[in-house]
Amino acid sequence: MSYITGPHLDTGQWLKKLDLKEYNDIFKSYNGVEDILSISERELKSLGVKNGSHRTRIMRSLIVLRDKYDRADSLIRSVTAPSSVRHSLVHSRESVHSR
């Protein structure tokens, strides 16, 4: 389950940072980089990224971004999950105090 609800990084901005603006047309149909985090190198090639070093640059960036989003998701889950733990702790304290 992903907590990413919308594009956080526009594909055009991302490609500009990678100095690969020539691929803007290929990626403009995606809402954001988050939409292509799981794309494969083979899929990049079939989309039209023929230059191997460009595919490598894109793939490396996607791996870093995927890791970043996975860590953010884990952090969000760890922050939101304890609510049930807090709830059970409150009930245990109540039962201890009612004795």
N, CA, C and O atoms as a GROMACS GRO file, in nm:
protein
  396
    1MET      N    1   0.084  -0.117   0.000
    1MET     CA    2   0.000   0.000   0.000
    1MET      C    3   0.089   0.123   0.000
    1MET      O    4   0.181   0.134   0.080
    2SER      N    5   0.061   0.216  -0.089
    2SER     CA    6   0.141   0.336  -0.098
    2SER      C    7   0.062   0.455  -0.045
    2SER      O    8  -0.058   0.467  -0.070
    3TYR      N    9   0.130   0.541   0.026
    3TYR     CA   10   0.066   0.661   0.080
    3TYR      C   11   0.084   0.781  -0.013
    3TYR      O   12   0.040   0.891   0.019
    4ILE      N   13   0.149   0.760  -0.128
    4ILE     CA   14   0.167   0.868  -0.223
    4ILE      C   15   0.033   0.892  -0.290
    4ILE      O   16  -0.021   0.802  -0.355
    5THR      N   17  -0.022   1.011  -0.273
    5THR     CA   18  -0.156   1.038  -0.324
    5THR      C   19  -0.155   1.121  -0.451
    5THR      O   20  -0.258   1.129  -0.518
    6GLY      N   21  -0.047   1.180  -0.487
    6GLY     CA   22  -0.040   1.260  -0.608
    6GLY      C   23   0.104   1.276  -0.649
    6GLY      O   24   0.196   1.241  -0.574
    7PRO      N   25   0.125   1.328  -0.769
    7PRO     CA   26   0.262   1.342  -0.815
    7PRO      C   27   0.339   1.443  -0.730
    7PRO      O   28   0.294   1.556  -0.709
    8HIS      N   29   0.452   1.402  -0.685
    8HIS     CA   30   0.537   1.490  -0.606
    8HIS      C   31   0.649   1.547  -0.690
    8HIS      O   32   0.711   1.647  -0.654
    9LEU      N   33   0.673   1.483  -0.804
    9LEU     CA   34   0.781   1.528  -0.890
    9LEU      C   35   0.735   1.519  -1.035
    9LEU      O   36   0.715   1.409  -1.088
   10ASP      N   37   0.720   1.634  -1.098
   10ASP     CA   38   0.680   1.642  -1.237
   10ASP      C   39   0.787   1.577  -1.325
   10ASP      O   40   0.906   1.598  -1.304
   11THR      N   41   0.744   1.498  -1.424
   11THR     CA   42   0.842   1.429  -1.509
   11THR      C   43   0.931   1.526  -1.584
   11THR      O   44   1.049   1.498  -1.605
   12GLY      N   45   0.876   1.640  -1.625
   12GLY     CA   46   0.957   1.740  -1.695
   12GLY      C   47   1.068   1.796  -1.607
   12GLY      O   48   1.182   1.812  -1.652
   13GLN      N   49   1.034   1.826  -1.483
   13GLN     CA   50   1.135   1.876  -1.388
   13GLN      C   51   1.240   1.770  -1.360
   13GLN      O   52   1.360   1.799  -1.354
   14TRP      N   53   1.194   1.647  -1.344
   14TRP     CA   54   1.285   1.535  -1.317
   14TRP      C   55   1.382   1.516  -1.433
   14TRP      O   56   1.503   1.501  -1.412
   15LEU      N   57   1.329   1.516  -1.555
   15LEU     CA   58   1.416   1.499  -1.673
   15LEU      C   59   1.514   1.615  -1.687
   15LEU      O   60   1.628   1.596  -1.729
   16LYS      N   61   1.471   1.734  -1.651
   16LYS     CA   62   1.560   1.850  -1.655
   16LYS      C   63   1.676   1.832  -1.557
   16LYS      O   64   1.790   1.861  -1.590
   17LYS      N   65   1.645   1.782  -1.436
   17LYS     CA   66   1.750   1.756  -1.337
   17LYS      C   67   1.849   1.650  -1.386
   17LYS      O   68   1.968   1.654  -1.353
   18LEU      N   69   1.798   1.554  -1.465
   18LEU     CA   70   1.884   1.449  -1.518
   18LEU      C   71   1.954   1.492  -1.647
   18LEU      O   72   2.032   1.416  -1.703
   19ASP      N   73   1.926   1.615  -1.693
   19ASP     CA   74   1.978   1.667  -1.819
   19ASP      C   75   1.936   1.577  -1.936
   19ASP      O   76   2.015   1.546  -2.025
   20LEU      N   77   1.809   1.536  -1.932
   20LEU     CA   78   1.753   1.450  -2.036
   20LEU      C   79   1.619   1.506  -2.086
   20LEU      O   80   1.523   1.431  -2.106
   21LYS      N   81   1.615   1.637  -2.106
   21LYS     CA   82   1.490   1.703  -2.146
   21LYS      C   83   1.439   1.652  -2.281
   21LYS      O   84   1.321   1.672  -2.313
   22GLU      N   85   1.524   1.589  -2.360
   22GLU     CA   86   1.482   1.541  -2.492
   22GLU      C   87   1.375   1.431  -2.482
   22GLU      O   88   1.313   1.396  -2.582
   23TYR      N   89   1.354   1.377  -2.362
   23TYR     CA   90   1.254   1.272  -2.344
   23TYR      C   91   1.123   1.324  -2.285
   23TYR      O   92   1.037   1.244  -2.246
   24ASN      N   93   1.106   1.455  -2.279
   24ASN     CA   94   0.983   1.513  -2.225
   24ASN      C   95   0.859   1.458  -2.293
   24ASN      O   96   0.761   1.424  -2.226
   25ASP      N   97   0.861   1.448  -2.426
   25ASP     CA   98   0.743   1.400  -2.498
   25ASP      C   99   0.707   1.256  -2.461
   25ASP      O  100   0.589   1.221  -2.457
   26ILE      N  101   0.807   1.174  -2.434
   26ILE     CA  102   0.783   1.034  -2.399
   26ILE      C  103   0.711   1.023  -2.266
   26ILE      O  104   0.624   0.938  -2.249
   27PHE      N  105   0.747   1.108  -2.171
   27PHE     CA  106   0.696   1.096  -2.034
   27PHE      C  107   0.584   1.194  -2.000
   27PHE      O  108   0.534   1.192  -1.887
   28LYS      N  109   0.544   1.279  -2.094
   28LYS     CA  110   0.444   1.381  -2.060
   28LYS      C  111   0.306   1.323  -2.030
   28LYS      O  112   0.224   1.390  -1.967
   29SER      N  113   0.280   1.200  -2.074
   29SER     CA  114   0.149   1.140  -2.048
   29SER      C  115   0.135   1.088  -1.904
   29SER      O  116   0.026   1.053  -1.861
   30TYR      N  117   0.246   1.083  -1.831
   30TYR     CA  118   0.243   1.037  -1.691
   30TYR      C  119   0.216   1.156  -1.600
   30TYR      O  120   0.261   1.267  -1.627
   31ASN      N  121   0.144   1.131  -1.491
   31ASN     CA  122   0.110   1.238  -1.397
   31ASN      C  123   0.230   1.285  -1.316
   31ASN      O  124   0.234   1.400  -1.272
   32GLY      N  125   0.327   1.199  -1.297
   32GLY     CA  126   0.446   1.232  -1.222
   32GLY      C  127   0.541   1.115  -1.224
   32GLY      O  128   0.507   1.006  -1.271
   33VAL      N  129   0.660   1.136  -1.173
   33VAL     CA  130   0.761   1.032  -1.170
   33VAL      C  131   0.711   0.911  -1.091
   33VAL      O  132   0.749   0.797  -1.120
   34GLU      N  133   0.625   0.935  -0.992
   34GLU     CA  134   0.571   0.826  -0.912
   34GLU      C  135   0.500   0.721  -0.997
   34GLU      O  136   0.492   0.604  -0.960
   35ASP      N  137   0.447   0.763  -1.112
   35ASP     CA  138   0.378   0.671  -1.203
   35ASP      C  139   0.472   0.574  -1.273
   35ASP      O  140   0.429   0.471  -1.324
   36ILE      N  141   0.600   0.607  -1.276
   36ILE     CA  142   0.695   0.522  -1.351
   36ILE      C  143   0.803   0.460  -1.262
   36ILE      O  144   0.903   0.411  -1.313
   37LEU      N  145   0.784   0.463  -1.132
   37LEU     CA  146   0.887   0.412  -1.042
   37LEU      C  147   0.920   0.265  -1.066
   37LEU      O  148   1.032   0.222  -1.041
   38SER      N  149   0.825   0.189  -1.114
   38SER     CA  150   0.850   0.046  -1.133
   38SER      C  151   0.875   0.008  -1.279
   38SER      O  152   0.871  -0.110  -1.314
   39ILE      N  153   0.900   0.105  -1.363
   39ILE     CA  154   0.925   0.077  -1.504
   39ILE      C  155   1.058   0.003  -1.519
   39ILE      O  156   1.152   0.026  -1.442
   40SER      N  157   1.066  -0.084  -1.618
   40SER     CA  158   1.189  -0.161  -1.640
   40SER      C  159   1.273  -0.095  -1.749
   40SER      O  160   1.225  -0.010  -1.824
   41GLU      N  161   1.398  -0.135  -1.755
   41GLU     CA  162   1.486  -0.082  -1.860
   41GLU      C  163   1.433  -0.122  -1.997
   41GLU      O  164   1.442  -0.045  -2.093
   42ARG      N  165   1.380  -0.241  -2.007
   42ARG     CA  166   1.322  -0.288  -2.134
   42ARG      C  167   1.206  -0.198  -2.176
   42ARG      O  168   1.192  -0.163  -2.294
   43GLU      N  169   1.122  -0.160  -2.078
   43GLU     CA  170   1.010  -0.072  -2.108
   43GLU      C  171   1.058   0.067  -2.150
   43GLU      O  172   0.999   0.129  -2.238
   44LEU      N  173   1.165   0.115  -2.086
   44LEU     CA  174   1.222   0.244  -2.126
   44LEU      C  175   1.265   0.239  -2.272
   44LEU      O  176   1.240   0.332  -2.348
   45LYS      N  177   1.329   0.130  -2.308
   45LYS     CA  178   1.377   0.115  -2.446
   45LYS      C  179   1.258   0.113  -2.543
   45LYS      O  180   1.263   0.175  -2.649
   46SER      N  181   1.154   0.040  -2.506
   46SER     CA  182   1.037   0.033  -2.595
   46SER      C  183   0.962   0.167  -2.602
   46SER      O  184   0.895   0.195  -2.701
   47LEU      N  185   0.974   0.248  -2.498
   47LEU     CA  186   0.914   0.382  -2.501
   47LEU      C  187   0.990   0.477  -2.593
   47LEU      O  188   0.936   0.578  -2.637
   48GLY      N  189   1.117   0.443  -2.620
   48GLY     CA  190   1.194   0.528  -2.710
   48GLY      C  191   1.324   0.580  -2.654
   48GLY      O  192   1.391   0.661  -2.718
   49VAL      N  193   1.363   0.536  -2.534
   49VAL     CA  194   1.491   0.577  -2.477
   49VAL      C  195   1.594   0.477  -2.529
   49VAL      O  196   1.623   0.376  -2.466
   50LYS      N  197   1.649   0.508  -2.647
   50LYS     CA  198   1.737   0.414  -2.717
   50LYS      C  199   1.881   0.418  -2.664
   50LYS      O  200   1.951   0.317  -2.668
   51ASN      N  201   1.924   0.532  -2.616
   51ASN     CA  202   2.061   0.548  -2.567
   51ASN      C  203   2.077   0.474  -2.434
   51ASN      O  204   2.008   0.504  -2.336
   52GLY      N  205   2.169   0.378  -2.431
   52GLY     CA  206   2.190   0.296  -2.312
   52GLY      C  207   2.232   0.375  -2.191
   52GLY      O  208   2.187   0.346  -2.080
   53SER      N  209   2.319   0.476  -2.208
   53SER     CA  210   2.363   0.555  -2.093
   53SER      C  211   2.248   0.641  -2.039
   53SER      O  212   2.243   0.668  -1.920
   54HIS      N  213   2.158   0.682  -2.126
   54HIS     CA  214   2.040   0.759  -2.081
   54HIS      C  215   1.946   0.668  -2.001
   54HIS      O  216   1.893   0.708  -1.898
   55ARG      N  217   1.926   0.545  -2.051
   55ARG     CA  218   1.842   0.450  -1.977
   55ARG      C  219   1.902   0.422  -1.839
   55ARG      O  220   1.830   0.415  -1.739
   56THR      N  221   2.034   0.407  -1.835
   56THR     CA  222   2.102   0.382  -1.707
   56THR      C  223   2.082   0.500  -1.612
   56THR      O  224   2.054   0.480  -1.494
   57ARG      N  225   2.096   0.621  -1.663
   57ARG     CA  226   2.077   0.740  -1.579
   57ARG      C  227   1.934   0.745  -1.525
   57ARG      O  228   1.912   0.775  -1.408
   58ILE      N  229   1.838   0.716  -1.610
   58ILE     CA  230   1.697   0.716  -1.568
   58ILE      C  231   1.672   0.606  -1.466
   58ILE      O  232   1.609   0.630  -1.363
   59MET      N  233   1.722   0.486  -1.493
   59MET     CA  234   1.701   0.374  -1.401
   59MET      C  235   1.763   0.400  -1.265
   59MET      O  236   1.702   0.371  -1.162
   60ARG      N  237   1.883   0.455  -1.262
   60ARG     CA  238   1.948   0.486  -1.134
   60ARG      C  239   1.867   0.587  -1.055
   60ARG      O  240   1.851   0.574  -0.934
   61SER      N  241   1.816   0.687  -1.124
   61SER     CA  242   1.734   0.788  -1.057
   61SER      C  243   1.606   0.726  -1.003
   61SER      O  244   1.564   0.756  -0.891
   62LEU      N  245   1.544   0.639  -1.081
   62LEU     CA  246   1.420   0.574  -1.037
   62LEU      C  247   1.444   0.484  -0.916
   62LEU      O  248   1.360   0.477  -0.826
   63ILE      N  249   1.557   0.416  -0.914
   63ILE     CA  250   1.591   0.331  -0.799
   63ILE      C  251   1.604   0.415  -0.672
   63ILE      O  252   1.553   0.378  -0.567
   64VAL      N  253   1.673   0.528  -0.683
   64VAL     CA  254   1.690   0.617  -0.568
   64VAL      C  255   1.554   0.672  -0.523
   64VAL      O  256   1.524   0.674  -0.403
   65LEU      N  257   1.472   0.715  -0.619
   65LEU     CA  258   1.341   0.769  -0.584
   65LEU      C  259   1.250   0.662  -0.523
   65LEU      O  260   1.178   0.689  -0.427
   66ARG      N  261   1.254   0.542  -0.579
   66ARG     CA  262   1.173   0.432  -0.527
   66ARG      C  263   1.211   0.403  -0.382
   66ARG      O  264   1.125   0.382  -0.297
   67ASP      N  265   1.341   0.401  -0.356
   67ASP     CA  266   1.389   0.378  -0.219
   67ASP      C  267   1.341   0.490  -0.126
   67ASP      O  268   1.299   0.465  -0.013
   68LYS      N  269   1.348   0.613  -0.175
   68LYS     CA  270   1.305   0.728  -0.095
   68LYS      C  271   1.156   0.716  -0.061
   68LYS      O  272   1.117   0.738   0.054
   69TYR      N  273   1.074   0.683  -0.159
   69TYR     CA  274   0.931   0.670  -0.135
   69TYR      C  275   0.898   0.550  -0.048
   69TYR      O  276   0.807   0.557   0.035
   70ASP      N  277   0.971   0.441  -0.065
   70ASP     CA  278   0.950   0.324   0.021
   70ASP      C  279   0.981   0.356   0.166
   70ASP      O  280   0.909   0.316   0.257
   71ARG      N  281   1.092   0.431   0.189
   71ARG     CA  282   1.127   0.469   0.325
   71ARG      C  283   1.024   0.563   0.384
   71ARG      O  284   0.990   0.554   0.502
   72ALA      N  285   0.972   0.655   0.301
   72ALA     CA  286   0.868   0.747   0.348
   72ALA      C  287   0.742   0.671   0.384
   72ALA      O  288   0.679   0.699   0.486
   73ASP      N  289   0.704   0.574   0.300
   73ASP     CA  290   0.586   0.491   0.330
   73ASP      C  291   0.605   0.416   0.461
   73ASP      O  292   0.513   0.410   0.543
   74SER      N  293   0.724   0.359   0.482
   74SER     CA  294   0.751   0.286   0.606
   74SER      C  295   0.741   0.378   0.726
   74SER      O  296   0.686   0.340   0.830
   75LEU      N  297   0.795   0.497   0.713
   75LEU     CA  298   0.789   0.594   0.822
   75LEU      C  299   0.645   0.631   0.853
   75LEU      O  300   0.605   0.637   0.970
   76ILE      N  301   0.568   0.656   0.750
   76ILE     CA  302   0.427   0.692   0.771
   76ILE      C  303   0.352   0.578   0.838
   76ILE      O  304   0.273   0.600   0.930
   77ARG      N  305   0.378   0.455   0.792
   77ARG     CA  306   0.312   0.339   0.854
   77ARG      C  307   0.351   0.324   1.000
   77ARG      O  308   0.267   0.291   1.083
   78SER      N  309   0.478   0.349   1.031
   78SER     CA  310   0.522   0.333   1.170
   78SER      C  311   0.463   0.441   1.259
   78SER      O  312   0.442   0.419   1.379
   79VAL      N  313   0.437   0.556   1.203
   79VAL     CA  314   0.378   0.666   1.281
   79VAL      C  315   0.229   0.644   1.299
   79VAL      O  316   0.174   0.674   1.405
   80THR      N  317   0.163   0.591   1.197
   80THR     CA  318   0.019   0.574   1.206
   80THR      C  319  -0.020   0.442   1.274
   80THR      O  320  -0.126   0.436   1.336
   81ALA      N  321   0.060   0.340   1.264
   81ALA     CA  322   0.026   0.210   1.321
   81ALA      C  323   0.014   0.211   1.473
   81ALA      O  324  -0.074   0.143   1.526
   82PRO      N  325   0.096   0.284   1.545
   82PRO     CA  326   0.088   0.278   1.691
   82PRO      C  327  -0.045   0.326   1.750
   82PRO      O  328  -0.066   0.310   1.870
   83SER      N  329  -0.134   0.383   1.672
   83SER     CA  330  -0.260   0.427   1.730
   83SER      C  331  -0.335   0.310   1.794
   83SER      O  332  -0.396   0.327   1.899
   84SER      N  333  -0.330   0.193   1.733
   84SER     CA  334  -0.395   0.077   1.794
   84SER      C  335  -0.320   0.034   1.919
   84SER      O  336  -0.381  -0.013   2.016
   85VAL      N  337  -0.189   0.049   1.916
   85VAL     CA  338  -0.109   0.017   2.034
   85VAL      C  339  -0.142   0.114   2.146
   85VAL      O  340  -0.159   0.075   2.262
   86ARG      N  341  -0.151   0.243   2.111
   86ARG     CA  342  -0.185   0.344   2.212
   86ARG      C  343  -0.323   0.314   2.271
   86ARG      O  344  -0.343   0.327   2.392
   87HIS      N  345  -0.417   0.275   2.186
   87HIS     CA  346  -0.552   0.243   2.232
   87HIS      C  347  -0.549   0.127   2.332
   87HIS      O  348  -0.616   0.133   2.436
   88SER      N  349  -0.473   0.023   2.301
   88SER     CA  350  -0.467  -0.091   2.392
   88SER      C  351  -0.395  -0.054   2.522
   88SER      O  352  -0.429  -0.106   2.628
   89LEU      N  353  -0.298   0.035   2.516
   89LEU     CA  354  -0.229   0.080   2.637
   89LEU      C  355  -0.323   0.158   2.728
   89LEU      O  356  -0.320   0.142   2.850
   90VAL      N  357  -0.406   0.241   2.667
   90VAL     CA  358  -0.502   0.319   2.746
   90VAL      C  359  -0.597   0.224   2.817
   90VAL      O  360  -0.625   0.243   2.936
   91HIS      N  361  -0.647   0.122   2.748
   91HIS     CA  362  -0.737   0.027   2.809
   91HIS      C  363  -0.668  -0.054   2.919
   91HIS      O  364  -0.729  -0.085   3.021
   92SER      N  365  -0.540  -0.088   2.899
   92SER     CA  366  -0.470  -0.163   3.005
   92SER      C  367  -0.453  -0.074   3.128
   92SER      O  368  -0.468  -0.123   3.240
   93ARG      N  369  -0.422   0.052   3.110
   93ARG     CA  370  -0.407   0.143   3.224
   93ARG      C  371  -0.539   0.159   3.297
   93ARG      O  372  -0.543   0.163   3.420
   94GLU      N  373  -0.648   0.168   3.219
   94GLU     CA  374  -0.780   0.183   3.282
   94GLU      C  375  -0.812   0.062   3.368
   94GLU      O  376  -0.863   0.076   3.479
   95SER      N  377  -0.781  -0.056   3.319
   95SER     CA  378  -0.811  -0.176   3.396
   95SER      C  379  -0.723  -0.186   3.520
   95SER      O  380  -0.767  -0.236   3.624
   96VAL      N  381  -0.597  -0.138   3.510
   96VAL     CA  382  -0.508  -0.138   3.626
   96VAL      C  383  -0.559  -0.040   3.731
   96VAL      O  384  -0.559  -0.071   3.850
   97HIS      N  385  -0.605   0.079   3.686
   97HIS     CA  386  -0.652   0.181   3.779
   97HIS      C  387  -0.787   0.146   3.840
   97HIS      O  388  -0.820   0.193   3.949
   98SER      N  389  -0.864   0.064   3.773
   98SER     CA  390  -0.997   0.031   3.825
   98SER      C  391  -0.991  -0.080   3.929
   98SER      O  392  -1.092  -0.110   3.993
   99ARG      N  393  -0.877  -0.142   3.948
   99ARG     CA  394  -0.862  -0.250   4.048
   99ARG      C  395  -0.856  -0.199   4.187
   99ARG      O  396  -0.844  -0.277   4.281
   0.00000   0.00000   0.00000
